[in-house]
Amino acid sequence: MTALIFAGPTLFGSRIALPAGVELRPPARCGDIARAIATRPTAIGLIDGVFGDAPSVWHKELLAAIDAGIAVYGAGSLGAVRAAELDREGMTGIGGVYRSYRSGRQNRDDAVLVVHAPAELGWRPLTVALVDIEVTLAMADIAADDRSGLLRLARRMPFEQRTWKNLLDAHQPGVGRCGSPLVETLSSHGSAKRRDAEQLLVAVAAVGSARPHRQGQSRNTTYYDTMLASLESAASEVHGSSDHDAGLERAASTCLKGDASAARLD
């Protein structure tokens, strides 16, 4: 049986080989987890998800997977956030990013966001996530004034602009010295998000088989049932691309109506 991992920029640069029996899929969007349930994977690992240009994964999809007896894990990015929200419902969170959200030390949705290249370029991150900046600054051997100043700037900077170069360029006028030597020092610490994602790969690969369905009343809502019907319609409309695209549009529209606030995590 196969475990499914939804990931992109968070795993960029990882030297961990994809374990046997694990299938890697692109960052998840609304409907992807719901479709995956029908394939009965042994486990689902959510690391990255889309934001901005498409609605993101619903909580209801993850709950449906748990109710179907599928082990559901989250780490690194959107997966860490969703796991912190749903661990009491049976989703397993992994790593420091998850724990920071679970404890309340981190409560900003944008702390895991990055701008990244498309799939054709390997999802390469073009900015640095705030959670990685915070961990790096805590570990780095730099002056306390530099640490606090850079952290303050990072928390104010929009996620689309968060790079080490931009941070150090903004920091330089206040300290009166060149920040270039710090770029190499800070960027050499790697990514806490990626380390958490690698832990998830190991955990998901160790799941032996899917568990029995949970007994009890369905937790589906009208919006979720409508989204499922739209996805089923899109899948069945294989004759003619215009009809198929219309089905996908209906599904996306349902996702947006049902959870308009869920399209901002990566």
C-alpha positions as CSV (number, residue, x, y, z in Angstrom):
1,M,0.0,0.0,0.0
2,T,1.1,3.6,-0.6
3,A,1.4,6.6,1.6
4,L,0.9,10.1,0.1
5,I,3.0,13.2,0.8
6,F,1.9,16.6,-0.3
7,A,5.0,18.8,-0.5
8,G,7.0,21.3,-2.6
9,P,9.2,24.1,-1.4
10,T,9.7,22.8,2.1
11,L,11.5,19.7,0.9
12,F,13.7,21.6,-1.6
13,G,17.3,20.8,-0.9
14,S,16.5,17.7,1.2
15,R,19.1,14.9,0.9
16,I,16.7,12.3,2.3
17,A,15.7,9.8,-0.3
18,L,11.9,9.3,-0.7
19,P,11.2,6.1,1.3
20,A,9.8,3.1,-0.5
21,G,6.0,3.0,-0.6
22,V,5.7,6.8,-0.4
23,E,4.3,8.8,-3.3
24,L,5.2,12.5,-3.5
25,R,2.5,14.9,-4.7
26,P,2.5,18.7,-5.3
27,P,1.4,21.1,-2.6
28,A,-2.2,20.4,-1.7
29,R,-5.2,22.5,-2.5
30,C,-8.8,22.3,-1.7
31,G,-10.1,18.8,-2.8
32,D,-6.8,17.1,-3.0
33,I,-7.1,15.3,0.3
34,A,-10.7,14.4,-0.4
35,R,-9.7,12.8,-3.7
36,A,-6.8,11.0,-2.0
37,I,-9.1,9.3,0.5
38,A,-10.7,7.3,-2.3
39,T,-7.4,5.6,-3.1
40,R,-7.1,4.3,0.5
41,P,-3.5,5.2,1.3
42,T,-1.9,3.9,4.4
43,A,-1.1,7.5,5.5
44,I,-1.3,11.1,4.3
45,G,1.4,13.5,5.1
46,L,0.6,17.2,4.6
47,I,3.6,19.5,4.4
48,D,2.9,22.2,1.8
49,G,-0.3,23.7,0.5
50,V,-1.2,26.3,-2.0
51,F,-2.4,29.8,-1.0
52,G,-3.5,33.0,-2.8
53,D,-4.2,31.7,-6.3
54,A,-6.3,28.8,-5.2
55,P,-8.3,27.7,-2.0
56,S,-6.3,25.6,0.4
57,V,-7.0,22.3,2.1
58,W,-10.1,22.3,4.3
59,H,-10.1,21.0,7.9
60,K,-13.0,18.8,6.9
61,E,-11.0,16.9,4.3
62,L,-8.4,16.0,7.0
63,L,-11.1,15.0,9.4
64,A,-12.7,12.8,6.7
65,A,-9.4,11.1,6.1
66,I,-9.0,10.4,9.9
67,D,-12.6,9.1,10.1
68,A,-11.7,6.8,7.1
69,G,-9.0,5.2,9.2
70,I,-6.1,6.9,7.4
71,A,-3.2,8.1,9.5
72,V,-2.8,11.8,8.9
73,Y,0.4,13.7,9.7
74,G,1.4,17.3,9.4
75,A,4.7,19.1,9.6
76,G,6.8,21.9,8.3
77,S,4.4,24.4,6.8
78,L,0.6,24.3,6.3
79,G,0.8,20.8,7.6
80,A,2.2,22.0,10.9
81,V,-0.6,24.6,11.2
82,R,-3.4,22.2,10.4
83,A,-1.9,19.6,12.8
84,A,-1.9,22.1,15.6
85,E,-5.5,22.8,14.9
86,L,-6.6,19.2,14.6
87,D,-4.3,17.1,16.8
88,R,-7.1,16.7,19.3
89,E,-9.1,15.1,16.5
90,G,-6.5,12.6,15.6
91,M,-4.1,14.4,13.3
92,T,-0.4,13.8,14.3
93,G,1.9,16.8,14.3
94,I,5.6,16.5,13.9
95,G,8.6,18.8,14.6
96,G,9.4,22.1,16.1
97,V,7.2,24.3,13.8
98,Y,4.1,22.2,14.8
99,R,5.0,22.5,18.5
100,S,5.5,26.2,18.3
101,Y,1.9,26.6,16.9
102,R,0.5,24.0,19.3
103,S,2.0,25.8,22.4
104,G,0.9,29.2,21.2
105,R,4.4,30.6,20.9
106,Q,3.7,31.0,17.2
107,N,0.3,32.3,16.1
108,R,1.0,34.0,12.7
109,D,-0.3,32.3,9.6
110,D,2.3,34.2,7.5
111,A,5.2,32.7,9.6
112,V,5.3,29.6,7.3
113,L,4.7,31.4,4.0
114,V,7.3,31.6,1.3
115,V,7.4,32.7,-2.4
116,H,8.8,29.8,-4.5
117,A,9.5,28.8,-8.1
118,P,7.1,26.5,-10.0
119,A,7.2,22.7,-10.1
120,E,9.3,22.8,-13.3
121,L,12.1,24.5,-11.2
122,G,11.7,22.1,-8.3
123,W,9.6,24.4,-6.1
124,R,12.8,26.3,-5.1
125,P,12.1,28.8,-2.2
126,L,12.8,32.4,-3.2
127,T,12.2,33.8,0.2
128,V,12.8,32.6,3.8
129,A,9.9,31.7,6.2
130,L,9.7,33.6,9.4
131,V,9.8,30.4,11.4
132,D,13.2,29.6,9.8
133,I,14.4,33.1,10.5
134,E,13.5,32.9,14.1
135,V,15.1,29.5,14.6
136,T,18.3,30.6,12.8
137,L,18.7,33.8,14.7
138,A,18.2,32.0,18.0
139,M,21.1,29.6,17.0
140,A,23.4,32.0,15.3
141,D,26.6,33.2,16.9
142,I,25.9,36.9,16.4
143,A,25.7,40.0,18.5
144,A,22.6,40.3,20.7
145,D,21.8,43.7,19.1
146,D,22.0,42.2,15.6
147,R,19.8,39.3,16.7
148,S,17.0,41.5,18.1
149,G,17.2,44.0,15.3
150,L,16.9,41.4,12.6
151,L,14.1,39.6,14.3
152,R,12.2,42.9,14.7
153,L,12.6,43.7,11.0
154,A,11.7,40.1,9.9
155,R,8.4,40.2,11.8
156,R,7.5,43.5,10.2
157,M,8.5,42.6,6.7
158,P,5.9,41.1,4.3
159,F,6.6,37.4,3.6
160,E,7.0,38.2,-0.1
161,Q,10.1,40.3,0.7
162,R,11.7,38.1,3.5
163,T,15.2,37.2,2.3
164,W,18.4,37.3,4.3
165,K,19.8,40.0,1.9
166,N,16.7,42.2,2.3
167,L,16.8,41.8,6.0
168,L,20.5,42.7,6.3
169,D,20.1,45.6,3.8
170,A,17.4,47.0,6.0
171,H,19.4,46.4,9.1
172,Q,22.7,47.9,7.9
173,P,21.7,51.7,8.1
174,G,20.8,51.3,11.7
175,V,24.1,49.7,12.7
176,G,26.4,51.5,10.4
177,R,28.3,48.4,9.1
178,C,28.1,46.1,6.1
179,G,25.8,43.1,6.6
180,S,27.2,41.0,3.8
181,P,29.4,38.7,6.0
182,L,26.3,37.7,7.9
183,V,24.4,36.5,4.9
184,E,26.6,33.4,4.5
185,T,26.6,32.8,8.3
186,L,22.8,32.9,8.6
187,S,21.9,31.0,5.5
188,S,24.3,28.2,6.4
189,H,21.9,27.1,9.2
190,G,19.5,25.4,6.9
191,S,15.7,25.1,7.3
192,A,13.8,24.1,10.4
193,K,10.8,23.5,8.2
194,R,12.7,21.1,6.0
195,R,14.1,19.2,9.0
196,D,10.5,18.7,10.3
197,A,9.4,17.6,6.9
198,E,12.1,15.0,6.7
199,Q,10.9,13.6,10.1
200,L,7.4,13.3,8.6
201,L,8.7,11.3,5.7
202,V,10.2,8.8,8.1
203,A,7.1,8.6,10.2
204,V,4.7,8.2,7.3
205,A,6.9,5.4,5.7
206,A,6.6,3.4,9.0
207,V,2.8,3.2,8.9
208,G,1.9,-0.4,8.2
209,S,-1.7,-0.2,7.0
210,A,-4.8,1.8,7.1
211,R,-6.9,1.5,10.2
212,P,-10.7,0.6,10.3
213,H,-13.2,3.4,9.7
214,R,-14.2,5.3,12.8
215,Q,-17.7,4.6,13.9
216,G,-20.0,7.5,14.6
217,Q,-22.0,10.2,13.0
218,S,-20.6,11.8,9.9
219,R,-18.9,15.2,10.4
220,N,-19.6,16.3,6.9
221,T,-21.3,19.7,6.3
222,T,-23.4,20.8,3.4
223,Y,-20.5,22.7,1.9
224,Y,-18.2,19.6,2.1
225,D,-20.8,17.3,0.5
226,T,-21.3,19.8,-2.3
227,M,-17.5,20.0,-2.8
228,L,-17.3,16.2,-3.0
229,A,-20.2,16.2,-5.6
230,S,-18.4,18.8,-7.6
231,L,-15.1,16.9,-7.6
232,E,-16.9,13.7,-8.6
233,S,-18.6,15.6,-11.4
234,A,-15.3,17.0,-12.6
235,A,-13.7,13.5,-12.6
236,S,-16.6,12.0,-14.6
237,E,-16.7,14.8,-17.2
238,V,-13.8,13.3,-19.2
239,H,-15.4,13.9,-22.6
240,G,-14.4,17.5,-23.7
241,S,-12.0,19.7,-21.9
242,S,-14.5,22.6,-21.5
243,D,-16.8,20.4,-19.5
244,H,-14.0,19.1,-17.4
245,D,-12.7,22.6,-16.7
246,A,-16.3,23.7,-15.8
247,G,-16.4,20.9,-13.2
248,L,-13.1,21.9,-11.7
249,E,-14.4,25.5,-11.6
250,R,-17.5,24.4,-9.7
251,A,-15.4,22.5,-7.2
252,A,-13.0,25.5,-6.7
253,S,-16.0,27.8,-6.3
254,T,-17.5,25.6,-3.6
255,C,-14.1,25.6,-1.8
256,L,-14.0,29.4,-1.8
257,K,-17.6,29.7,-0.5
258,G,-17.1,27.1,2.2
259,D,-13.9,28.4,3.6
260,A,-13.0,31.8,2.2
261,S,-10.3,32.3,4.9
262,A,-8.4,29.2,4.1
263,A,-6.5,30.3,1.1
264,R,-3.5,31.9,2.7
265,L,-1.2,29.1,3.9
266,D,1.8,27.4,2.3
